[in-house]
């Protein structure tokens, strides 16, 4: 059975891959996907801590897992708004490269 350290190692790797993608990539869609990867890594940490924390009655404490549902709900709204912004930027500038989007003026 995997330990808490195994889950945290995977979460850390996912988060660092996402962070590297945000810092190094130029394509705004890839940057957006890397931000979602970082959010998923945080969710994995929350679920892992929730699973390995035992409450007073001997059962796992599910508070962190309930928090993940709220984070996923906020992430769904973020995806909708983020993709709308990306589409609007593409229509205005005809590019999805972040280095060419230096100002918000058209």
Secondary structure by P-SEA (a helix, b strand, c coil): cccaaaaaaaaaaaaaaaaaaaaccccaaaaaaaaaaaaaaaaaaaaaaaaacccccccccaaaaaaaaaaaaaaaaaaaaaaaaaaaaaaacccccccccccccc
